[in-house]
Amino acid sequence: METLVMNMRWAGYLLIAFGLINWRYQNSFVVGAPLWIFGLALIIGTYVPAVHKLLVSKLGAAVVGLIILVLLVMAFIA
């Protein structure tokens, strides 16, 4: 379980970095904001016990993984 949480935190850091890079170089809050906002929410969620319990469930991990994948594809297409 702890490895899954650490991977989610790393994914959150990745989304924050991509979001800020997209925000800076494309001068678009609309493109960069969803990335870093979700990344920040993901990192904070791993420290809140109630949200942590939802994130480490199989369904929670699958949903988070799907959202991360969609946001990263958005980052490279935009």
C-alpha positions in Angstrom: 0.0 0.0 0.0 2.8 2.4 0.9 4.4 2.0 -2.6 1.0 2.9 -4.2 0.8 6.0 -2.1 4.4 7.1 -2.9 3.7 6.5 -6.6 0.6 8.7 -6.4 2.6 11.4 -4.7 5.2 11.2 -7.5 2.4 11.4 -10.0 1.1 14.5 -8.2 4.5 16.2 -8.4 4.7 15.2 -12.1 1.3 16.8 -12.8 2.3 20.0 -10.9 5.5 20.3 -13.0 3.8 19.7 -16.3 1.0 22.1 -15.4 3.3 24.9 -14.5 5.4 24.3 -17.6 2.3 24.4 -19.8 1.0 27.4 -18.0 4.3 29.3 -18.6 5.1 28.4 -22.1 1.6 28.4 -23.6 0.4 31.4 -21.6 -2.8 29.5 -20.9 -4.3 29.1 -17.5 -6.9 26.8 -19.0 -4.3 24.3 -20.3 -2.0 24.3 -17.2 -4.4 24.7 -14.3 -6.2 21.3 -14.4 -2.8 19.6 -14.3 -1.3 21.3 -11.3 -4.6 21.6 -9.4 -5.3 17.9 -9.6 -1.6 17.2 -8.8 -1.9 19.3 -5.7 -5.2 17.7 -4.7 -3.7 14.3 -5.2 -0.7 15.0 -3.0 -2.9 16.5 -0.3 -5.3 13.6 -0.5 -2.6 11.1 0.2 -2.1 12.8 3.6 -5.8 12.9 4.6 -6.7 9.6 6.2 -10.3 9.4 4.9 -9.2 10.2 1.3 -6.1 8.0 1.6 -8.4 5.0 2.3 -10.3 5.7 -0.9 -7.2 6.2 -3.0 -5.6 2.9 -2.0 -8.7 0.9 -2.9 -8.6 -0.9 -6.2 -11.3 1.3 -7.7 -9.7 4.4 -6.4 -6.3 3.6 -7.8 -7.8 2.7 -11.2 -9.8 6.0 -11.3 -6.8 8.1 -10.2 -4.6 6.3 -12.8 -7.1 6.9 -15.5 -7.4 10.6 -14.6 -3.6 11.0 -14.5 -3.3 9.3 -17.9 -5.9 11.6 -19.4 -4.3 14.7 -18.0 -0.8 13.7 -19.2 -2.2 13.1 -22.7 -3.9 16.5 -22.5 -0.6 18.1 -21.5 1.2 16.7 -24.5 -1.5 17.4 -27.0 -2.3 20.9 -25.9 
